[in-house]
C-alpha cells in the first residue's frame, strides 16, 4: 500500500493551524490539516478572546478575514470590572466602541477560519501518535488508526502536548502553580440576574492574591467563569467533579469572600471543568531542523494571564504562511525567516504572561492591576 504524501502537513486544527492553512490558501498553496477530533462540532471551543491589533488582527488581515471578523465581535465585550473580595469596585471601564482589542467567541472565530478553507482541507479523526525524519527534510507521521503519511513540511500546531515538538526540542510543559475550575451560568440575564449585574457586559476580575474569579459575558447571554487558585499540582485530582459535593469543596476556598461571588459557583449550570495551567520555559527555542517547525502552544505555551496565547498562535500561522509564499521551493529559507521572528516575540510574551501571573497571584493584586489598566491607553 502506498503511503500518501502531502507537501505541507499541519497537525492540529486550532487557531494557529487554521490561520496557516488559510494564508497558504490565499497564495494558492495547497495544504492538509490533520486533527484528532472526529468533526468540527465535537466539543465547545472555550470562552471569549480579545483579539489584539498588533497580533491577532494582523493575522486576520493576512488571511483576508478581518472584515468578516468584525461582524462577529461581541458588542460591549471590552468592558472591564475589577473587584475586591468584598465586591467593592476598584476599577470599572465601559466599552465605548473605540478599544483596539475586540472580544470574540473562540468557537465563532474558529468557524470563520474553517469556513474559509476548501472542502477536504481538514482530515478529521486523525490523531497523530508521533513523527520521524526520513532525511532531506521529509518526515513520516503516524496516526492512531495505524495509517501514516509523508510530508516535505511538517508543522506542529498540536498544542501543549505536541507530538511534533520532540523532533525539535526535549522541552515539556510544567505546572505553573495555578489551577482553574471552569463553569457556566446559562441565560444569565433571566436565570441569574444578580450574577449578570456582577459580571457586567464584558470581563470581571476579582482577586485576593491566592485565589480569584475571572468571568466573561458570552455571545449567547451566558457567563463563563474561571475560578483560579494557587494550589499543589495534585489538588484538582483529589476532587470528584462529578459529585454533588464538588461545588461545596470549591466554595470552601472562597471563605471570607462576598456572597455574590459564592453565588457564581453555587448557581453554576452543568459540569465543573478542572484545568491545570501549564507553560513551556520562557524563551523556549530550538536549533533549525530541516522540514519541521511549531506554531502556537506547541511552540510557546504560556499562562493565559496576558491574553497573548491565541493572538500569537494566529500571528505564527500568518507569518509562517507568508514566509512559505515568499520563498517558493525553498522550505528551509522560509522556516529560518519564520523562526527568526518567532523566538524573540514569543519570549517577550511568555515573560509578560509569567509576570502577570505573579502580579495577579501576589500581594495586593487588585490595586496593582487597577493601576496597570487605568494607565493603559484605551485606543
C-alpha positions in Angstrom: 0.0 0.0 0.0 1.4 3.4 -1.0 1.8 5.9 1.8 0.0 9.2 1.0 2.3 12.2 0.5 1.3 15.7 1.4 3.7 18.5 0.5 2.6 20.5 3.6 1.0 18.7 6.6 -0.3 20.7 9.5 -1.0 18.7 12.7 -3.8 20.4 14.6 -6.9 22.4 13.6 -6.7 25.0 16.3 -6.4 28.7 15.5 -2.7 28.6 14.6 -3.0 25.7 12.2 -6.2 27.0 10.6 -4.7 30.5 10.1 -1.6 29.0 8.4 -3.8 26.9 6.1 -5.9 29.9 5.2 -2.9 32.2 4.5 -1.4 29.5 2.3 -4.7 29.1 0.5 -4.8 32.8 -0.3 -1.4 32.3 -2.0 -2.6 29.3 -3.9 -0.5 26.9 -1.9 -2.4 23.6 -1.0 -2.0 22.1 2.4 -3.7 19.4 4.5 -4.6 19.8 8.2 -4.9 16.7 10.4 -6.9 16.9 13.6 -7.7 14.4 16.3 -11.4 15.3 16.7 -14.0 13.5 14.7 -15.6 16.7 13.4 -15.7 20.5 13.9 -18.5 20.5 16.4 -17.4 17.6 18.7 -16.6 19.9 21.6 -17.1 23.5 22.6 -14.1 25.8 22.0 -13.9 27.7 25.2 -14.8 31.3 26.1 -14.1 34.8 24.8 -10.9 36.1 23.2 -9.7 39.6 23.0 -8.0 40.0 19.6 -5.1 42.4 19.7 -4.4 45.0 17.0 -0.7 44.1 16.8 -1.0 40.4 16.5 -4.4 38.6 16.1 -5.8 41.4 13.9 -2.7 41.4 11.7 -3.1 37.7 11.2 -6.8 38.1 10.2 -5.8 40.7 7.7 -3.2 38.4 6.2 -5.9 35.7 6.0 -8.3 38.1 4.2 -10.8 37.7 7.1 -10.6 41.0 9.0 -13.9 42.4 7.8 -15.9 39.3 8.4 -14.2 39.0 11.8 -15.6 42.5 12.7 -19.1 41.2 12.1 -18.8 38.5 14.8 -17.2 40.6 17.6 -19.1 41.0 20.8 -20.5 44.5 21.3 -19.7 45.7 24.8 -17.2 42.9 25.3 -14.3 45.3 26.1 -15.9 46.5 29.3 -13.9 45.6 32.4 -14.7 45.4 36.2 -12.0 44.9 38.8 -13.5 43.9 42.2 -12.1 43.2 45.6 -13.1 40.1 47.5 -15.8 42.2 49.4 -17.3 43.0 45.9 -16.2 46.7 46.1 -15.2 48.2 42.8 -11.5 49.1 42.3 -11.9 49.9 38.6 -14.7 50.0 36.1 -14.3 50.7 32.4 -17.1 50.8 29.9 -16.8 49.7 26.3 -17.4 52.8 24.2 -16.6 51.1 20.9 -13.1 52.7 20.5 -11.0 50.0 22.0 -8.4 48.1 20.0 -9.0 44.6 21.5 -12.5 43.5 20.4 -13.8 40.4 22.0 -15.0 37.4 20.0 -16.2 33.9 20.9 -13.4 31.4 20.2 -15.8 29.0 18.6 -17.2 31.6 16.1 -13.6 32.7 15.3 -12.6 29.1 14.6 -15.7 28.6 12.4 -14.8 31.7 10.4 -11.4 30.1 9.6 -12.8 26.7 8.9 -15.5 28.1 6.5 -12.7 30.0 4.6 -10.9 26.7 3.7 -11.6 24.4 0.8 -13.6 21.3 1.4 -11.3 18.4 2.2 -8.5 20.6 3.7 -9.2 19.1 7.2 -8.8 15.4 7.8 -10.9 14.8 10.9 -10.4 11.9 13.2 -6.6 11.8 12.5 -4.9 11.7 15.9 -1.1 11.8 15.4 0.9 9.5 17.6 4.4 10.6 16.5 6.6 11.5 13.7 10.1 10.5 12.4 12.6 12.0 10.0 13.1 10.4 6.6 16.1 12.5 5.6 16.4 15.6 3.4 13.7 17.4 5.4 11.0 14.8 4.8 9.0 13.3 7.7 6.6 10.4 8.3 3.7 11.0 10.6 1.8 8.1 12.2 -1.8 8.1 13.4 -3.7 6.0 16.0 -5.6 4.1 13.3 -2.3 2.7 12.0 -2.1 4.9 8.9 0.9 7.0 8.0 1.7 10.0 5.7 4.8 11.6 4.5 5.4 15.3 4.0 8.0 17.8 2.9 7.0 20.4 5.5 5.6 19.2 8.9 4.0 21.8 11.1 3.2 21.0 14.7 0.2 23.1 15.6 -1.0 20.4 18.0 -1.0 22.2 21.3 0.6 21.9 24.7 1.4 18.1 24.5 2.5 18.3 20.9 3.6 15.0 19.2 5.7 17.0 16.8 7.7 19.0 19.3 10.1 16.1 20.3 11.6 16.3 16.7 12.8 19.8 17.7 13.1 20.1 21.5 13.1 18.0 24.6 11.1 20.6 26.5 7.7 19.7 28.1 5.2 22.0 29.8 5.4 22.4 33.6 2.7 23.3 36.1 2.6 27.0 36.9 1.2 26.6 40.4 -2.3 27.8 39.3 -5.4 25.6 38.9 -8.6 26.6 37.2 -12.1 25.2 37.6 -14.4 26.4 34.8 -18.2 26.7 35.0 -21.1 28.4 33.2 -24.2 30.2 34.2 -26.7 30.0 31.3 -29.2 32.6 30.1 -27.8 34.8 32.8 -30.0 37.9 32.5 -33.1 35.8 33.1 -31.9 32.9 35.2 -29.0 34.6 37.1 -29.8 38.3 37.0 -27.7 39.2 40.1 -24.6 37.4 38.7 -25.2 39.1 35.3 -25.0 42.5 37.0 -21.9 41.5 39.0 -20.0 40.5 35.8 -21.3 43.3 33.6 -21.1 43.4 29.9 -17.6 42.3 29.4 -14.8 40.9 31.7 -14.8 40.6 35.5 -11.6 40.1 37.6 -11.7 39.5 41.3 -8.5 38.5 43.2 -7.0 38.3 46.7 -3.5 37.1 45.9 -4.1 33.4 46.4 -7.4 32.9 44.6 -9.6 34.6 42.1 -12.7 34.6 39.9 -12.5 35.7 36.3 -15.7 35.8 34.2 -16.7 36.8 30.7 -20.2 37.5 29.3 -20.6 35.3 26.3 -22.4 36.0 23.0 -25.2 33.7 23.9 -26.0 35.5 27.1 -24.3 33.0 29.4 -21.5 33.8 31.9 -18.3 31.7 31.6 -16.4 31.7 34.9 -12.9 30.6 35.8 -12.2 30.0 39.5 -8.4 30.2 39.9 -6.3 29.1 42.9 -2.7 28.7 43.9 -2.6 25.0 44.7 -0.4 22.0 44.6 -0.5 20.2 41.3 -2.4 17.2 42.8 -5.2 19.3 44.4 -7.6 19.0 41.4 -7.0 15.3 41.3 -8.3 14.9 44.8 -11.8 16.2 43.9 -14.6 14.3 42.2 -16.0 16.9 40.0 -18.9 14.7 39.0 -20.1 14.6 42.7 -22.7 16.9 44.2 -20.2 17.9 46.8 -17.8 19.4 44.2 -19.3 22.9 44.5 -19.1 22.9 48.3 -15.4 21.8 48.1 -14.7 24.7 45.7 -16.7 27.2 47.8 -14.7 26.4 50.9 -11.7 28.0 49.3 -13.6 31.3 49.0 -14.4 31.7 52.7 -14.5 35.4 53.5 -15.4 36.5 50.0 -18.7 38.3 49.4 -21.7 36.1 48.9 -22.2 37.4 45.3 -19.0 35.5 44.4 -20.3 32.4 46.1 -23.4 32.6 44.0 -21.3 32.4 40.8 -20.1 29.0 41.9 -23.2 27.7 43.7 -25.6 28.5 40.8 -23.4 27.0 38.0 -25.3 25.1 35.4 -23.8 21.9 34.1 -20.4 20.4 34.9 -17.4 21.9 36.7 -14.3 21.5 34.5 -10.9 21.3 36.2 -7.8 22.5 34.4 -4.1 22.7 35.4 -2.3 25.7 34.0 1.0 24.7 32.3 3.7 26.6 30.5 6.8 25.9 28.5 10.0 27.6 29.7 10.2 31.3 28.9 12.5 31.7 25.9 11.8 28.2 24.6 13.5 27.7 21.2 15.3 25.1 19.1 18.0 24.7 16.5 16.8 24.7 12.9 15.8 21.1 11.9 15.1 20.6 8.2 11.4 20.3 7.2 9.7 20.9 10.5 8.5 23.7 12.8 6.0 24.6 15.5 3.1 27.0 15.9 1.1 28.3 18.9 1.1 26.4 22.2 3.3 23.7 20.7 6.0 26.4 20.3 5.4 28.7 23.3 2.7 27.5 25.7 2.2 30.2 28.3 -0.2 31.0 31.1 -3.3 32.9 30.0 -2.8 36.0 32.2 -1.5 38.3 29.5 -4.1 37.3 26.9 -1.4 36.6 24.3 -1.7 32.9 23.6 -4.4 32.8 20.9 -3.2 36.1 19.3 0.4 34.8 19.0 -0.9 31.5 17.7 -2.7 33.2 14.8 0.2 35.5 14.1 2.5 32.5 14.0 0.3 30.9 11.4 0.1 34.0 9.3 3.8 34.7 9.4 4.7 31.1 8.5 2.3 31.1 5.6 3.7 34.4 4.3 7.3 33.1 4.7 6.4 30.0 2.7 4.8 32.1 0.0 7.8 34.4 -0.1 10.3 31.5 -0.6 8.8 29.3 -3.3 10.5 26.0 -3.5 12.8 26.8 -0.5 11.3 25.5 2.7 14.5 25.9 4.7 14.7 29.6 4.0 11.0 30.0 4.8 11.4 28.3 8.2 14.6 30.2 9.1 12.8 33.5 8.4 9.8 32.5 10.4 11.7 31.3 13.4 14.0 34.3 13.4 10.9 36.5 14.2 9.1 33.8 16.3 11.7 33.3 19.0 12.1 36.8 20.4 8.4 37.6 20.0 7.3 34.5 21.9 10.0 35.0 24.6 8.8 38.6 25.3 5.1 37.5 25.5 5.9 34.5 27.7 7.8 36.7 30.0 4.9 39.1 30.2 2.5 36.2 30.9 4.7 34.9 33.7 5.0 38.4 35.2 1.2 38.9 35.0 0.7 35.6 36.8 2.9 36.8 39.7 1.1 40.1 39.8 -2.4 38.6 39.9 -1.5 36.0 42.5 0.8 38.2 44.5 0.4 40.9 47.1 -2.4 43.4 46.7 -3.2 42.3 43.2 -6.4 44.3 42.5 -4.8 47.7 43.4 -1.7 46.9 41.3 -3.9 45.6 38.4 -6.2 48.6 38.6 -3.1 50.9 38.2 -2.0 49.0 35.2 -5.4 49.1 33.4 -6.0 52.7 34.4 -2.7 53.8 32.7 -3.2 51.7 29.6 -4.5 53.7 26.5 -8.0 52.7 25.5 -7.3 53.0 21.8 
